[in-house]
Amino acid sequence: MRNIYNNNTDKAIAITKLAHWYNDVEHLGIKNFNTIMNTIKINYNSILNYFDNRSTNASAEMKFMNSFESKLKEFE
């Protein structure tokens, strides 16, 4: 996920890569990722707005990353 943000400047490419990431995770069928999947689905446009001028909504980003990291810890 981080590579999508760090290695892409074109929003159209980022949209495609995020969609592929989402599909890959969805197909894994791991229940622990459901919260992350829902967060992405609900905030899809806001997440992708980053690529308009490479700025973020820090509070939304922090909420997403905390959720993501907690789910990864559960997975370990």
PyMOL Python script that loads the backbone (N, CA, C, O; Angstrom):
from pymol import cmd

cmd.read_pdbstr("""\
ATOM      1  N   MET A   1       0.837  -1.182   0.000  1.00  0.00           N
ATOM      2  CA  MET A   1       0.000   0.000   0.000  1.00  0.00           C
ATOM      3  C   MET A   1       0.883   1.248   0.000  1.00  0.00           C
ATOM      4  O   MET A   1       0.647   2.183  -0.766  1.00  0.00           O
ATOM      5  N   ARG A   2       1.884   1.256   0.849  1.00  0.00           N
ATOM      6  CA  ARG A   2       2.770   2.427   0.938  1.00  0.00           C
ATOM      7  C   ARG A   2       3.472   2.692  -0.392  1.00  0.00           C
ATOM      8  O   ARG A   2       3.700   3.846  -0.758  1.00  0.00           O
ATOM      9  N   ASN A   3       3.813   1.629  -1.111  1.00  0.00           N
ATOM     10  CA  ASN A   3       4.472   1.796  -2.412  1.00  0.00           C
ATOM     11  C   ASN A   3       3.588   2.534  -3.409  1.00  0.00           C
ATOM     12  O   ASN A   3       4.093   3.270  -4.256  1.00  0.00           O
ATOM     13  N   ILE A   4       2.295   2.346  -3.318  1.00  0.00           N
ATOM     14  CA  ILE A   4       1.385   3.064  -4.210  1.00  0.00           C
ATOM     15  C   ILE A   4       1.551   4.560  -4.006  1.00  0.00           C
ATOM     16  O   ILE A   4       1.600   5.321  -4.973  1.00  0.00           O
ATOM     17  N   TYR A   5       1.636   4.983  -2.756  1.00  0.00           N
ATOM     18  CA  TYR A   5       1.793   6.407  -2.455  1.00  0.00           C
ATOM     19  C   TYR A   5       3.184   6.924  -2.767  1.00  0.00           C
ATOM     20  O   TYR A   5       3.333   8.019  -3.310  1.00  0.00           O
ATOM     21  N   ASN A   6       4.190   6.157  -2.434  1.00  0.00           N
ATOM     22  CA  ASN A   6       5.563   6.630  -2.592  1.00  0.00           C
ATOM     23  C   ASN A   6       6.066   6.598  -4.025  1.00  0.00           C
ATOM     24  O   ASN A   6       6.931   7.394  -4.391  1.00  0.00           O
ATOM     25  N   ASN A   7       5.545   5.701  -4.837  1.00  0.00           N
ATOM     26  CA  ASN A   7       6.124   5.486  -6.160  1.00  0.00           C
ATOM     27  C   ASN A   7       5.250   5.946  -7.326  1.00  0.00           C
ATOM     28  O   ASN A   7       5.577   5.684  -8.483  1.00  0.00           O
ATOM     29  N   ASN A   8       4.152   6.622  -7.034  1.00  0.00           N
ATOM     30  CA  ASN A   8       3.262   7.062  -8.108  1.00  0.00           C
ATOM     31  C   ASN A   8       2.920   8.533  -7.947  1.00  0.00           C
ATOM     32  O   ASN A   8       2.630   9.002  -6.846  1.00  0.00           O
ATOM     33  N   THR A   9       2.957   9.238  -9.037  1.00  0.00           N
ATOM     34  CA  THR A   9       2.536  10.640  -9.033  1.00  0.00           C
ATOM     35  C   THR A   9       1.285  10.852  -9.879  1.00  0.00           C
ATOM     36  O   THR A   9       0.636  11.893  -9.777  1.00  0.00           O
ATOM     37  N   ASP A  10       0.954   9.895 -10.692  1.00  0.00           N
ATOM     38  CA  ASP A  10      -0.210   9.994 -11.562  1.00  0.00           C
ATOM     39  C   ASP A  10      -1.421   9.365 -10.870  1.00  0.00           C
ATOM     40  O   ASP A  10      -1.389   8.194 -10.492  1.00  0.00           O
ATOM     41  N   LYS A  11      -2.479  10.146 -10.710  1.00  0.00           N
ATOM     42  CA  LYS A  11      -3.663   9.675 -10.006  1.00  0.00           C
ATOM     43  C   LYS A  11      -4.317   8.489 -10.716  1.00  0.00           C
ATOM     44  O   LYS A  11      -4.795   7.569 -10.053  1.00  0.00           O
ATOM     45  N   ALA A  12      -4.346   8.491 -12.029  1.00  0.00           N
ATOM     46  CA  ALA A  12      -4.961   7.395 -12.776  1.00  0.00           C
ATOM     47  C   ALA A  12      -4.231   6.076 -12.519  1.00  0.00           C
ATOM     48  O   ALA A  12      -4.864   5.030 -12.378  1.00  0.00           O
ATOM     49  N   ILE A  13      -2.916   6.128 -12.460  1.00  0.00           N
ATOM     50  CA  ILE A  13      -2.134   4.923 -12.169  1.00  0.00           C
ATOM     51  C   ILE A  13      -2.383   4.480 -10.727  1.00  0.00           C
ATOM     52  O   ILE A  13      -2.540   3.290 -10.455  1.00  0.00           O
ATOM     53  N   ALA A  14      -2.419   5.437  -9.817  1.00  0.00           N
ATOM     54  CA  ALA A  14      -2.662   5.119  -8.408  1.00  0.00           C
ATOM     55  C   ALA A  14      -4.041   4.480  -8.221  1.00  0.00           C
ATOM     56  O   ALA A  14      -4.189   3.539  -7.442  1.00  0.00           O
ATOM     57  N   ILE A  15      -5.038   4.989  -8.929  1.00  0.00           N
ATOM     58  CA  ILE A  15      -6.388   4.412  -8.847  1.00  0.00           C
ATOM     59  C   ILE A  15      -6.347   2.935  -9.261  1.00  0.00           C
ATOM     60  O   ILE A  15      -6.915   2.077  -8.586  1.00  0.00           O
ATOM     61  N   THR A  16      -5.686   2.662 -10.351  1.00  0.00           N
ATOM     62  CA  THR A  16      -5.589   1.295 -10.848  1.00  0.00           C
ATOM     63  C   THR A  16      -4.847   0.399  -9.865  1.00  0.00           C
ATOM     64  O   THR A  16      -5.287  -0.717  -9.587  1.00  0.00           O
ATOM     65  N   LYS A  17      -3.723   0.882  -9.336  1.00  0.00           N
ATOM     66  CA  LYS A  17      -2.943   0.071  -8.404  1.00  0.00           C
ATOM     67  C   LYS A  17      -3.690  -0.148  -7.093  1.00  0.00           C
ATOM     68  O   LYS A  17      -3.617  -1.232  -6.514  1.00  0.00           O
ATOM     69  N   LEU A  18      -4.405   0.865  -6.620  1.00  0.00           N
ATOM     70  CA  LEU A  18      -5.191   0.704  -5.399  1.00  0.00           C
ATOM     71  C   LEU A  18      -6.308  -0.310  -5.622  1.00  0.00           C
ATOM     72  O   LEU A  18      -6.592  -1.125  -4.744  1.00  0.00           O
ATOM     73  N   ALA A  19      -6.938  -0.264  -6.783  1.00  0.00           N
ATOM     74  CA  ALA A  19      -7.993  -1.229  -7.103  1.00  0.00           C
ATOM     75  C   ALA A  19      -7.436  -2.649  -7.153  1.00  0.00           C
ATOM     76  O   ALA A  19      -8.074  -3.581  -6.663  1.00  0.00           O
ATOM     77  N   HIS A  20      -6.260  -2.821  -7.738  1.00  0.00           N
ATOM     78  CA  HIS A  20      -5.635  -4.145  -7.780  1.00  0.00           C
ATOM     79  C   HIS A  20      -5.281  -4.618  -6.376  1.00  0.00           C
ATOM     80  O   HIS A  20      -5.496  -5.782  -6.038  1.00  0.00           O
ATOM     81  N   TRP A  21      -4.738  -3.720  -5.558  1.00  0.00           N
ATOM     82  CA  TRP A  21      -4.408  -4.063  -4.169  1.00  0.00           C
ATOM     83  C   TRP A  21      -5.668  -4.511  -3.442  1.00  0.00           C
ATOM     84  O   TRP A  21      -5.670  -5.538  -2.763  1.00  0.00           O
ATOM     85  N   TYR A  22      -6.728  -3.746  -3.585  1.00  0.00           N
ATOM     86  CA  TYR A  22      -8.000  -4.051  -2.932  1.00  0.00           C
ATOM     87  C   TYR A  22      -8.497  -5.438  -3.359  1.00  0.00           C
ATOM     88  O   TYR A  22      -8.879  -6.251  -2.517  1.00  0.00           O
ATOM     89  N   ASN A  23      -8.489  -5.698  -4.651  1.00  0.00           N
ATOM     90  CA  ASN A  23      -8.943  -6.994  -5.168  1.00  0.00           C
ATOM     91  C   ASN A  23      -8.074  -8.142  -4.663  1.00  0.00           C
ATOM     92  O   ASN A  23      -8.585  -9.202  -4.301  1.00  0.00           O
ATOM     93  N   ASP A  24      -6.763  -7.929  -4.640  1.00  0.00           N
ATOM     94  CA  ASP A  24      -5.857  -8.970  -4.153  1.00  0.00           C
ATOM     95  C   ASP A  24      -6.153  -9.308  -2.695  1.00  0.00           C
ATOM     96  O   ASP A  24      -6.219 -10.482  -2.330  1.00  0.00           O
ATOM     97  N   VAL A  25      -6.331  -8.288  -1.867  1.00  0.00           N
ATOM     98  CA  VAL A  25      -6.619  -8.509  -0.451  1.00  0.00           C
ATOM     99  C   VAL A  25      -7.997  -9.158  -0.289  1.00  0.00           C
ATOM    100  O   VAL A  25      -8.174 -10.058   0.532  1.00  0.00           O
ATOM    101  N   GLU A  26      -8.953  -8.700  -1.067  1.00  0.00           N
ATOM    102  CA  GLU A  26     -10.302  -9.272  -1.003  1.00  0.00           C
ATOM    103  C   GLU A  26     -10.285 -10.769  -1.332  1.00  0.00           C
ATOM    104  O   GLU A  26     -10.960 -11.563  -0.676  1.00  0.00           O
ATOM    105  N   HIS A  27      -9.520 -11.140  -2.338  1.00  0.00           N
ATOM    106  CA  HIS A  27      -9.455 -12.539  -2.748  1.00  0.00           C
ATOM    107  C   HIS A  27      -8.729 -13.419  -1.728  1.00  0.00           C
ATOM    108  O   HIS A  27      -8.925 -14.635  -1.720  1.00  0.00           O
ATOM    109  N   LEU A  28      -7.901 -12.833  -0.877  1.00  0.00           N
ATOM    110  CA  LEU A  28      -7.254 -13.612   0.170  1.00  0.00           C
ATOM    111  C   LEU A  28      -8.277 -14.135   1.176  1.00  0.00           C
ATOM    112  O   LEU A  28      -8.096 -15.200   1.765  1.00  0.00           O
ATOM    113  N   GLY A  29      -9.357 -13.369   1.363  1.00  0.00           N
ATOM    114  CA  GLY A  29     -10.434 -13.805   2.250  1.00  0.00           C
ATOM    115  C   GLY A  29     -10.092 -13.802   3.728  1.00  0.00           C
ATOM    116  O   GLY A  29     -10.685 -14.558   4.498  1.00  0.00           O
ATOM    117  N   ILE A  30      -9.158 -12.977   4.135  1.00  0.00           N
ATOM    118  CA  ILE A  30      -8.763 -12.910   5.546  1.00  0.00           C
ATOM    119  C   ILE A  30      -9.695 -11.941   6.266  1.00  0.00           C
ATOM    120  O   ILE A  30      -9.731 -10.752   5.950  1.00  0.00           O
ATOM    121  N   LYS A  31     -10.443 -12.454   7.230  1.00  0.00           N
ATOM    122  CA  LYS A  31     -11.457 -11.646   7.925  1.00  0.00           C
ATOM    123  C   LYS A  31     -10.855 -10.429   8.623  1.00  0.00           C
ATOM    124  O   LYS A  31     -11.513  -9.395   8.736  1.00  0.00           O
ATOM    125  N   ASN A  32      -9.605 -10.541   9.094  1.00  0.00           N
ATOM    126  CA  ASN A  32      -8.968  -9.422   9.799  1.00  0.00           C
ATOM    127  C   ASN A  32      -8.821  -8.183   8.922  1.00  0.00           C
ATOM    128  O   ASN A  32      -8.658  -7.078   9.439  1.00  0.00           O
ATOM    129  N   PHE A  33      -8.875  -8.352   7.623  1.00  0.00           N
ATOM    130  CA  PHE A  33      -8.712  -7.215   6.724  1.00  0.00           C
ATOM    131  C   PHE A  33     -10.039  -6.544   6.366  1.00  0.00           C
ATOM    132  O   PHE A  33     -10.043  -5.557   5.631  1.00  0.00           O
ATOM    133  N   ASN A  34     -11.152  -7.051   6.863  1.00  0.00           N
ATOM    134  CA  ASN A  34     -12.454  -6.471   6.529  1.00  0.00           C
ATOM    135  C   ASN A  34     -12.560  -5.002   6.926  1.00  0.00           C
ATOM    136  O   ASN A  34     -13.105  -4.198   6.169  1.00  0.00           O
ATOM    137  N   THR A  35     -12.050  -4.643   8.099  1.00  0.00           N
ATOM    138  CA  THR A  35     -12.095  -3.248   8.545  1.00  0.00           C
ATOM    139  C   THR A  35     -11.304  -2.357   7.597  1.00  0.00           C
ATOM    140  O   THR A  35     -11.750  -1.266   7.243  1.00  0.00           O
ATOM    141  N   ILE A  36     -10.144  -2.818   7.195  1.00  0.00           N
ATOM    142  CA  ILE A  36      -9.311  -2.041   6.265  1.00  0.00           C
ATOM    143  C   ILE A  36     -10.025  -1.895   4.929  1.00  0.00           C
ATOM    144  O   ILE A  36     -10.037  -0.816   4.336  1.00  0.00           O
ATOM    145  N   MET A  37     -10.615  -2.978   4.463  1.00  0.00           N
ATOM    146  CA  MET A  37     -11.322  -2.946   3.187  1.00  0.00           C
ATOM    147  C   MET A  37     -12.482  -1.951   3.238  1.00  0.00           C
ATOM    148  O   MET A  37     -12.687  -1.180   2.301  1.00  0.00           O
ATOM    149  N   ASN A  38     -13.233  -1.973   4.328  1.00  0.00           N
ATOM    150  CA  ASN A  38     -14.350  -1.029   4.471  1.00  0.00           C
ATOM    151  C   ASN A  38     -13.867   0.407   4.564  1.00  0.00           C
ATOM    152  O   ASN A  38     -14.493   1.310   4.009  1.00  0.00           O
ATOM    153  N   THR A  39     -12.762   0.628   5.258  1.00  0.00           N
ATOM    154  CA  THR A  39     -12.204   1.975   5.371  1.00  0.00           C
ATOM    155  C   THR A  39     -11.806   2.504   4.003  1.00  0.00           C
ATOM    156  O   THR A  39     -12.073   3.662   3.679  1.00  0.00           O
ATOM    157  N   ILE A  40     -11.176   1.671   3.211  1.00  0.00           N
ATOM    158  CA  ILE A  40     -10.780   2.082   1.861  1.00  0.00           C
ATOM    159  C   ILE A  40     -12.012   2.355   1.009  1.00  0.00           C
ATOM    160  O   ILE A  40     -12.067   3.354   0.292  1.00  0.00           O
ATOM    161  N   LYS A  41     -12.991   1.475   1.085  1.00  0.00           N
ATOM    162  CA  LYS A  41     -14.203   1.643   0.277  1.00  0.00           C
ATOM    163  C   LYS A  41     -14.917   2.951   0.619  1.00  0.00           C
ATOM    164  O   LYS A  41     -15.349   3.679  -0.275  1.00  0.00           O
ATOM    165  N   ILE A  42     -15.038   3.243   1.903  1.00  0.00           N
ATOM    166  CA  ILE A  42     -15.732   4.456   2.354  1.00  0.00           C
ATOM    167  C   ILE A  42     -14.951   5.719   2.001  1.00  0.00           C
ATOM    168  O   ILE A  42     -15.549   6.744   1.673  1.00  0.00           O
ATOM    169  N   ASN A  43     -13.626   5.654   2.065  1.00  0.00           N
ATOM    170  CA  ASN A  43     -12.783   6.844   1.895  1.00  0.00           C
ATOM    171  C   ASN A  43     -11.997   6.852   0.590  1.00  0.00           C
ATOM    172  O   ASN A  43     -11.014   7.581   0.462  1.00  0.00           O
ATOM    173  N   TYR A  44     -12.418   6.057  -0.366  1.00  0.00           N
ATOM    174  CA  TYR A  44     -11.690   5.877  -1.624  1.00  0.00           C
ATOM    175  C   TYR A  44     -11.308   7.201  -2.280  1.00  0.00           C
ATOM    176  O   TYR A  44     -10.141   7.423  -2.604  1.00  0.00           O
ATOM    177  N   ASN A  45     -12.285   8.075  -2.475  1.00  0.00           N
ATOM    178  CA  ASN A  45     -12.012   9.357  -3.143  1.00  0.00           C
ATOM    179  C   ASN A  45     -11.095  10.247  -2.314  1.00  0.00           C
ATOM    180  O   ASN A  45     -10.207  10.905  -2.855  1.00  0.00           O
ATOM    181  N   SER A  46     -11.309  10.267  -1.016  1.00  0.00           N
ATOM    182  CA  SER A  46     -10.447  11.088  -0.151  1.00  0.00           C
ATOM    183  C   SER A  46      -9.017  10.573  -0.164  1.00  0.00           C
ATOM    184  O   SER A  46      -8.068  11.357  -0.204  1.00  0.00           O
ATOM    185  N   ILE A  47      -8.868   9.271  -0.130  1.00  0.00           N
ATOM    186  CA  ILE A  47      -7.526   8.673  -0.167  1.00  0.00           C
ATOM    187  C   ILE A  47      -6.827   9.056  -1.463  1.00  0.00           C
ATOM    188  O   ILE A  47      -5.642   9.390  -1.455  1.00  0.00           O
ATOM    189  N   LEU A  48      -7.547   9.009  -2.567  1.00  0.00           N
ATOM    190  CA  LEU A  48      -6.936   9.308  -3.868  1.00  0.00           C
ATOM    191  C   LEU A  48      -6.721  10.797  -4.110  1.00  0.00           C
ATOM    192  O   LEU A  48      -5.962  11.165  -5.006  1.00  0.00           O
ATOM    193  N   ASN A  49      -7.364  11.654  -3.340  1.00  0.00           N
ATOM    194  CA  ASN A  49      -7.131  13.095  -3.481  1.00  0.00           C
ATOM    195  C   ASN A  49      -5.684  13.473  -3.211  1.00  0.00           C
ATOM    196  O   ASN A  49      -5.225  14.530  -3.645  1.00  0.00           O
ATOM    197  N   TYR A  50      -4.980  12.634  -2.511  1.00  0.00           N
ATOM    198  CA  TYR A  50      -3.554  12.855  -2.249  1.00  0.00           C
ATOM    199  C   TYR A  50      -2.791  13.102  -3.549  1.00  0.00           C
ATOM    200  O   TYR A  50      -1.852  13.898  -3.577  1.00  0.00           O
ATOM    201  N   PHE A  51      -3.186  12.434  -4.604  1.00  0.00           N
ATOM    202  CA  PHE A  51      -2.457  12.524  -5.865  1.00  0.00           C
ATOM    203  C   PHE A  51      -2.764  13.792  -6.652  1.00  0.00           C
ATOM    204  O   PHE A  51      -2.119  14.053  -7.667  1.00  0.00           O
ATOM    205  N   ASP A  52      -3.741  14.588  -6.201  1.00  0.00           N
ATOM    206  CA  ASP A  52      -4.032  15.852  -6.879  1.00  0.00           C
ATOM    207  C   ASP A  52      -2.922  16.871  -6.662  1.00  0.00           C
ATOM    208  O   ASP A  52      -2.520  17.564  -7.597  1.00  0.00           O
ATOM    209  N   ASN A  53      -2.429  16.964  -5.438  1.00  0.00           N
ATOM    210  CA  ASN A  53      -1.346  17.926  -5.186  1.00  0.00           C
ATOM    211  C   ASN A  53      -0.369  17.426  -4.128  1.00  0.00           C
ATOM    212  O   ASN A  53       0.363  18.209  -3.523  1.00  0.00           O
ATOM    213  N   ARG A  54      -0.368  16.091  -3.911  1.00  0.00           N
ATOM    214  CA  ARG A  54       0.553  15.422  -2.991  1.00  0.00           C
ATOM    215  C   ARG A  54       0.441  15.950  -1.563  1.00  0.00           C
ATOM    216  O   ARG A  54       1.426  15.978  -0.826  1.00  0.00           O
ATOM    217  N   SER A  55      -0.759  16.366  -1.179  1.00  0.00           N
ATOM    218  CA  SER A  55      -0.986  16.755   0.205  1.00  0.00           C
ATOM    219  C   SER A  55      -2.007  15.813   0.811  1.00  0.00           C
ATOM    220  O   SER A  55      -2.771  15.165   0.096  1.00  0.00           O
ATOM    221  N   THR A  56      -2.016  15.742   2.127  1.00  0.00           N
ATOM    222  CA  THR A  56      -2.880  14.774   2.791  1.00  0.00           C
ATOM    223  C   THR A  56      -3.793  15.436   3.798  1.00  0.00           C
ATOM    224  O   THR A  56      -3.578  16.572   4.222  1.00  0.00           O
ATOM    225  N   ASN A  57      -4.799  14.704   4.159  1.00  0.00           N
ATOM    226  CA  ASN A  57      -5.617  15.037   5.311  1.00  0.00           C
ATOM    227  C   ASN A  57      -5.030  14.184   6.425  1.00  0.00           C
ATOM    228  O   ASN A  57      -5.379  13.012   6.560  1.00  0.00           O
ATOM    229  N   ALA A  58      -4.155  14.756   7.212  1.00  0.00           N
ATOM    230  CA  ALA A  58      -3.365  13.995   8.178  1.00  0.00           C
ATOM    231  C   ALA A  58      -4.224  13.201   9.148  1.00  0.00           C
ATOM    232  O   ALA A  58      -3.874  12.072   9.492  1.00  0.00           O
ATOM    233  N   SER A  59      -5.328  13.758   9.590  1.00  0.00           N
ATOM    234  CA  SER A  59      -6.148  13.027  10.567  1.00  0.00           C
ATOM    235  C   SER A  59      -6.776  11.787   9.945  1.00  0.00           C
ATOM    236  O   SER A  59      -6.827  10.736  10.585  1.00  0.00           O
ATOM    237  N   ALA A  60      -7.249  11.891   8.723  1.00  0.00           N
ATOM    238  CA  ALA A  60      -7.834  10.731   8.045  1.00  0.00           C
ATOM    239  C   ALA A  60      -6.766   9.694   7.748  1.00  0.00           C
ATOM    240  O   ALA A  60      -6.994   8.492   7.883  1.00  0.00           O
ATOM    241  N   GLU A  61      -5.607  10.168   7.344  1.00  0.00           N
ATOM    242  CA  GLU A  61      -4.504   9.257   7.051  1.00  0.00           C
ATOM    243  C   GLU A  61      -4.059   8.522   8.312  1.00  0.00           C
ATOM    244  O   GLU A  61      -3.809   7.318   8.275  1.00  0.00           O
ATOM    245  N   MET A  62      -3.960   9.239   9.419  1.00  0.00           N
ATOM    246  CA  MET A  62      -3.534   8.625  10.668  1.00  0.00           C
ATOM    247  C   MET A  62      -4.546   7.570  11.117  1.00  0.00           C
ATOM    248  O   MET A  62      -4.158   6.493  11.568  1.00  0.00           O
ATOM    249  N   LYS A  63      -5.817   7.869  10.997  1.00  0.00           N
ATOM    250  CA  LYS A  63      -6.866   6.921  11.371  1.00  0.00           C
ATOM    251  C   LYS A  63      -6.746   5.656  10.530  1.00  0.00           C
ATOM    252  O   LYS A  63      -6.832   4.545  11.054  1.00  0.00           O
ATOM    253  N   PHE A  64      -6.548   5.823   9.239  1.00  0.00           N
ATOM    254  CA  PHE A  64      -6.413   4.684   8.339  1.00  0.00           C
ATOM    255  C   PHE A  64      -5.178   3.862   8.684  1.00  0.00           C
ATOM    256  O   PHE A  64      -5.257   2.637   8.779  1.00  0.00           O
ATOM    257  N   MET A  65      -4.042   4.520   8.871  1.00  0.00           N
ATOM    258  CA  MET A  65      -2.799   3.802   9.139  1.00  0.00           C
ATOM    259  C   MET A  65      -2.863   3.070  10.476  1.00  0.00           C
ATOM    260  O   MET A  65      -2.361   1.952  10.585  1.00  0.00           O
ATOM    261  N   ASN A  66      -3.473   3.681  11.498  1.00  0.00           N
ATOM    262  CA  ASN A  66      -3.610   3.003  12.791  1.00  0.00           C
ATOM    263  C   ASN A  66      -4.459   1.750  12.654  1.00  0.00           C
ATOM    264  O   ASN A  66      -4.131   0.708  13.221  1.00  0.00           O
ATOM    265  N   SER A  67      -5.534   1.847  11.913  1.00  0.00           N
ATOM    266  CA  SER A  67      -6.401   0.692  11.675  1.00  0.00           C
ATOM    267  C   SER A  67      -5.635  -0.391  10.920  1.00  0.00           C
ATOM    268  O   SER A  67      -5.704  -1.570  11.267  1.00  0.00           O
ATOM    269  N   PHE A  68      -4.916   0.014   9.901  1.00  0.00           N
ATOM    270  CA  PHE A  68      -4.148  -0.912   9.078  1.00  0.00           C
ATOM    271  C   PHE A  68      -3.085  -1.621   9.911  1.00  0.00           C
ATOM    272  O   PHE A  68      -2.948  -2.841   9.833  1.00  0.00           O
ATOM    273  N   GLU A  69      -2.334  -0.864  10.707  1.00  0.00           N
ATOM    274  CA  GLU A  69      -1.267  -1.439  11.513  1.00  0.00           C
ATOM    275  C   GLU A  69      -1.815  -2.376  12.585  1.00  0.00           C
ATOM    276  O   GLU A  69      -1.214  -3.416  12.853  1.00  0.00           O
ATOM    277  N   SER A  70      -2.945  -2.029  13.203  1.00  0.00           N
ATOM    278  CA  SER A  70      -3.516  -2.907  14.222  1.00  0.00           C
ATOM    279  C   SER A  70      -3.969  -4.227  13.605  1.00  0.00           C
ATOM    280  O   SER A  70      -3.818  -5.281  14.222  1.00  0.00           O
ATOM    281  N   LYS A  71      -4.520  -4.180  12.396  1.00  0.00           N
ATOM    282  CA  LYS A  71      -4.936  -5.408  11.730  1.00  0.00           C
ATOM    283  C   LYS A  71      -3.734  -6.255  11.340  1.00  0.00           C
ATOM    284  O   LYS A  71      -3.798  -7.482  11.402  1.00  0.00           O
ATOM    285  N   LEU A  72      -2.646  -5.620  10.941  1.00  0.00           N
ATOM    286  CA  LEU A  72      -1.442  -6.370  10.615  1.00  0.00           C
ATOM    287  C   LEU A  72      -0.880  -7.073  11.841  1.00  0.00           C
ATOM    288  O   LEU A  72      -0.405  -8.204  11.744  1.00  0.00           O
ATOM    289  N   LYS A  73      -0.930  -6.416  12.991  1.00  0.00           N
ATOM    290  CA  LYS A  73      -0.451  -7.025  14.227  1.00  0.00           C
ATOM    291  C   LYS A  73      -1.300  -8.228  14.596  1.00  0.00           C
ATOM    292  O   LYS A  73      -0.774  -9.233  15.074  1.00  0.00           O
ATOM    293  N   GLU A  74      -2.614  -8.140  14.380  1.00  0.00           N
ATOM    294  CA  GLU A  74      -3.493  -9.279  14.642  1.00  0.00           C
ATOM    295  C   GLU A  74      -3.143 -10.449  13.729  1.00  0.00           C
ATOM    296  O   GLU A  74      -3.237 -11.609  14.129  1.00  0.00           O
ATOM    297  N   PHE A  75      -2.742 -10.134  12.509  1.00  0.00           N
ATOM    298  CA  PHE A  75      -2.427 -11.147  11.514  1.00  0.00           C
ATOM    299  C   PHE A  75      -1.158 -11.898  11.891  1.00  0.00           C
ATOM    300  O   PHE A  75      -1.050 -13.099  11.646  1.00  0.00           O
ATOM    301  N   GLU A  76      -0.200 -11.197  12.483  1.00  0.00           N
ATOM    302  CA  GLU A  76       1.078 -11.815  12.848  1.00  0.00           C
ATOM    303  C   GLU A  76       0.811 -12.832  13.903  1.00  0.00           C
ATOM    304  O   GLU A  76       1.738 -13.490  14.375  1.00  0.00           O
TER     305      GLU A  76
END
""", "prot")
cmd.dss("prot")
cmd.show_as("cartoon", "prot")
cmd.util.cbc("prot")
cmd.orient("prot")
